[in-house]
């Protein structure tokens, strides 16, 4: 997959050649099953018409600029998002810088500048509820109005149902809601994979080591969406500096404020106990893929009660991941 970071005709031609394109537009946070359904149609349509398939997305979530006080936590960081988009088979991703100036651009100007002039768009495929541009003024109807004079087709795609009897489509919002309730299985069903958090292992208070259960303290960017506090069975992958996974391990993960030792912790901490692992992970890049919820976080009477519960948690995690 080619990544184009400038929305100019010259950059697109350099990446794809002087051809027409079939595109979709959106934040694409999570690259979940609903997103993949749209991108699959983009790729199929492009192949049928001798065009190039392109995802148009942004270098940050638009809400972080338009309404930062209520912007959602992200399901994927920038690197993971690009990896997931590449896995769809799309020819290119055009990353549009999103700032205050971009947020003020009218939907019609965006279409002319990015889709028509830069991408020579032949087809636009988006979800049927798609909105874009200043004050979300652009939609499928507006795209169709402009298609008459700019020679492109518009294909709205029906939203993908959750499939669990709930009358709600797969969406980034629904996934965040599942994670907020600790339902990582439901989130995984909508994502098409386990929810994954990436970070670097830092030095904690090393209390786990002193009680016989050493943990990797994963430093997580504050912009990322964590599941609810609790204990989870997970897979922890260790990556090298280039981002390639070099090993993968079963783990029991505690996510929370550790009330047994801290009365009023400021924020939740992600601690992973890797099963049957010995070694130094300080400074390593790791990926925590949440498999299942084991129990909620609670305060214990002391170290002995905590140690006994950790033995139960590890056995439970081992069984879940077998």
C-alpha positions in Angstrom: 0.0 0.0 0.0 1.3 3.4 -0.9 0.9 6.2 1.7 0.4 9.7 0.3 0.8 12.5 2.9 0.0 15.5 0.6 -3.3 16.0 -1.1 -1.9 17.2 -4.4 -2.2 15.9 -7.9 1.6 15.6 -8.2 1.9 13.4 -5.0 -0.9 11.1 -6.2 0.6 10.7 -9.7 4.0 9.9 -8.1 2.4 7.2 -6.0 -0.2 5.7 -8.3 0.5 7.0 -11.8 -1.8 9.2 -13.9 -5.0 7.1 -13.4 -8.5 7.6 -12.0 -9.4 6.3 -8.6 -12.2 4.8 -6.6 -12.2 6.2 -3.0 -13.7 6.1 0.4 -13.3 8.8 3.1 -13.3 8.7 6.8 -11.5 8.6 10.1 -11.3 4.8 9.9 -10.4 4.5 13.6 -10.2 0.8 14.4 -10.6 -0.4 10.8 -13.4 -2.6 12.0 -15.7 -5.0 10.1 -17.9 -2.1 8.9 -14.9 -0.2 7.5 -13.6 -3.4 5.8 -16.9 -4.0 4.1 -16.7 -0.5 2.5 -13.0 -0.9 1.6 -13.7 -4.3 0.0 -16.2 -2.7 -2.3 -13.7 0.1 -3.1 -11.1 -2.5 -4.1 -13.6 -4.6 -6.2 -15.0 -1.5 -8.0 -11.5 -0.2 -8.8 -10.4 -3.6 -10.2 -13.5 -3.8 -12.4 -13.0 -0.3 -13.8 -9.2 -0.3 -14.2 -8.8 2.4 -11.5 -6.8 2.6 -8.3 -8.4 2.0 -4.9 -7.8 4.8 -2.3 -8.7 5.4 1.4 -8.8 9.1 2.2 -8.3 9.6 5.9 -6.7 12.1 8.3 -3.6 12.4 10.4 -5.7 12.8 13.6 -9.3 12.2 14.5 -11.2 15.3 13.3 -13.0 15.5 16.7 -9.7 16.2 18.4 -9.6 19.5 16.5 -13.3 20.3 16.2 -14.4 19.3 19.8 -11.3 18.4 21.8 -13.1 18.4 25.1 -15.3 15.4 24.0 -13.1 13.7 21.4 -13.2 9.9 21.6 -10.4 7.8 22.7 -8.7 6.1 19.7 -9.1 2.3 19.0 -5.8 2.3 17.0 -2.6 4.5 17.0 -1.4 5.9 13.7 1.0 3.0 13.0 -1.5 0.3 13.7 -4.1 2.1 11.6 -1.8 2.1 8.6 -1.0 -1.6 9.1 -4.6 -2.5 9.2 -5.5 -0.4 6.1 -2.6 -2.1 4.2 -4.0 -5.5 5.2 -7.2 -4.7 3.3 -5.4 -4.7 -0.1 -6.2 -1.1 -0.9 -3.7 0.5 -3.3 -3.1 3.7 -1.4 -4.1 5.7 1.6 -4.1 9.5 1.3 -3.5 11.1 4.7 -5.0 14.6 4.9 -3.5 16.9 7.6 -6.4 17.9 9.8 -6.1 21.3 11.6 -8.3 24.2 12.4 -8.0 25.5 8.8 -8.9 22.1 7.4 -11.9 21.9 9.7 -13.3 25.1 8.2 -13.1 23.8 4.6 -16.6 23.4 3.0 -17.6 19.9 1.9 -17.8 21.1 -1.8 -14.3 22.6 -1.7 -13.0 19.4 -0.2 -14.5 17.4 -3.0 -13.1 19.6 -5.7 -9.6 19.9 -4.1 -9.0 16.4 -2.9 -11.3 14.0 -4.9 -11.6 15.8 -8.2 -8.3 17.6 -8.7 -5.9 15.4 -6.7 -7.4 12.0 -7.2 -9.4 12.2 -10.5 -12.1 10.3 -8.7 -14.2 7.9 -10.7 -16.2 6.5 -7.8 -17.0 7.3 -4.2 -18.0 4.5 -1.9 -19.1 5.4 1.7 -21.4 4.3 4.4 -25.0 5.3 3.9 -24.8 7.6 7.0 -21.6 9.3 5.9 -21.0 13.0 6.8 -18.0 15.1 6.3 -16.6 18.6 6.0 -17.3 21.8 7.9 -20.1 21.2 10.5 -20.6 17.8 8.9 -22.4 19.5 6.1 -21.4 16.9 3.4 -23.3 13.7 2.9 -24.3 11.2 0.2 -26.9 13.5 -1.3 -24.3 16.3 -1.7 -21.8 13.9 -3.2 -24.4 12.9 -5.7 -25.3 16.5 -6.6 -21.6 17.2 -7.3 -21.1 14.0 -9.3 -23.2 15.2 -12.1 -20.7 18.0 -13.1 -17.6 16.1 -12.0 -18.1 12.7 -13.7 -18.0 10.2 -10.8 -20.4 7.7 -9.3 -21.5 7.5 -5.7 -22.3 4.2 -4.0 -23.7 4.2 -0.5 -23.1 1.0 1.5 -25.5 -0.4 4.0 -24.1 -0.5 7.6 -23.0 -3.9 8.9 -25.2 -5.2 11.8 -23.6 -6.3 15.0 -25.1 -9.8 14.6 -25.9 -10.4 18.3 -29.6 -9.5 18.3 -29.0 -5.8 19.1 -30.4 -3.4 16.6 -27.2 -1.4 16.1 -24.6 -1.4 13.4 -20.9 -2.1 13.8 -19.2 1.3 14.6 -16.3 2.7 16.4 -18.7 4.1 19.0 -20.3 0.7 19.6 -16.8 -0.8 20.1 -15.8 1.9 22.6 -19.0 1.2 24.5 -18.2 -2.5 24.6 -14.7 -1.8 25.9 -16.1 0.6 28.5 -18.1 -2.3 29.9 -15.1 -4.7 29.8 -16.7 -6.8 27.0 -13.6 -7.3 25.0 -15.1 -10.4 23.3 -17.9 -8.2 21.8 -15.4 -5.6 20.8 -13.3 -8.2 19.1 -16.4 -9.5 17.2 -17.0 -6.1 15.8 -13.3 -5.4 15.1 -12.7 -8.7 13.5 -9.7 -9.2 15.8 -8.8 -8.7 19.4 -8.6 -5.1 20.6 -4.9 -4.3 20.9 -3.0 -1.7 22.9 0.6 -0.8 22.1 3.1 0.8 24.4 6.6 0.7 25.8 7.5 -1.2 29.0 8.5 1.2 31.7 9.7 0.8 35.3 7.0 0.6 38.0 7.3 0.1 41.7 8.4 -3.6 41.1 6.0 -4.8 43.7 4.9 -7.7 41.5 8.4 -9.0 41.5 8.6 -9.0 45.3 5.5 -11.1 45.7 6.5 -13.6 43.0 4.4 -12.3 40.1 6.6 -9.9 38.0 4.7 -7.7 35.6 5.5 -5.6 32.6 4.2 -2.1 33.2 3.0 -0.9 29.8 3.1 2.9 29.3 0.0 3.7 27.2 -0.6 6.9 25.3 -3.4 8.9 26.9 -5.2 9.1 23.5 -5.9 5.4 23.3 -9.0 3.6 24.3 -8.5 1.1 27.2 -11.0 -1.5 28.3 -12.7 -1.1 31.7 -10.5 -1.6 34.8 -10.2 -5.3 35.6 -8.2 -8.5 35.0 -8.0 -10.0 31.5 -6.6 -12.9 29.7 -4.4 -11.5 26.9 -1.7 -12.2 24.4 1.4 -10.0 24.7 3.6 -9.6 21.7 7.1 -8.1 21.8 8.2 -6.1 18.8 11.6 -5.0 17.7 12.5 -1.3 16.9 11.2 -1.8 13.3 7.8 -3.0 14.5 8.2 -6.7 13.7 6.9 -9.1 16.3 9.7 -11.3 17.6 7.8 -13.2 20.3 4.3 -13.7 21.6 3.2 -14.9 25.1 0.0 -15.7 27.1 -0.6 -13.3 29.9 -2.8 -12.2 32.8 -3.3 -8.5 32.6 -4.4 -6.2 35.4 -5.7 -2.9 34.3 -6.6 -0.5 37.1 -5.6 1.7 40.0 -4.3 -1.1 42.4 -6.5 -0.2 45.3 -4.7 -2.7 47.6 -1.7 -0.5 47.6 -2.9 2.9 46.4 -5.9 4.7 48.0 -6.3 7.3 45.3 -4.3 6.5 42.2 -4.5 9.2 39.5 -4.9 6.9 36.6 -5.2 3.3 35.6 -2.0 1.3 35.0 -1.7 -1.6 32.6 0.4 -4.5 34.1 1.0 -7.7 32.2 2.2 -10.9 33.9 3.6 -13.1 31.0 3.0 -16.7 31.7 6.1 -19.0 31.7 8.4 -16.1 30.7 11.7 -15.0 32.1 13.6 -12.0 30.8 14.0 -8.3 30.8 11.3 -6.3 29.0 12.2 -2.8 30.1 12.2 -0.4 27.1 10.6 -3.0 24.8 7.7 -2.2 22.5 4.8 -4.5 23.3 1.3 -5.2 22.0 -1.4 -6.3 24.4 -4.3 -8.1 22.7 -7.2 -8.5 25.1 -8.8 -12.0 24.8 -11.4 -12.2 27.7 -12.5 -10.5 30.9 -11.7 -12.5 34.0 -12.9 -10.3 36.9 -13.3 -6.8 38.1 -10.6 -5.0 40.1 -11.0 -5.1 43.9 -9.1 -4.2 47.1 -7.6 -7.1 49.0 -6.9 -7.3 52.8 -3.2 -7.7 52.2 -0.4 -9.3 50.2 -1.3 -12.9 51.1 -4.9 -12.6 49.8 -3.7 -10.8 46.7 -1.1 -13.5 46.0 -3.8 -16.2 46.3 -6.1 -14.4 43.9 -3.3 -13.9 41.4 -2.7 -17.7 41.3 -6.4 -18.1 40.5 -6.2 -15.4 37.8 -3.2 -17.0 36.2 -4.8 -20.4 36.1 -8.0 -18.8 34.7 -6.0 -16.9 32.0 -4.1 -20.1 31.1 -7.4 -22.0 30.6 -8.9 -19.2 28.5 -5.9 -19.0 26.2 -5.4 -22.7 25.8 
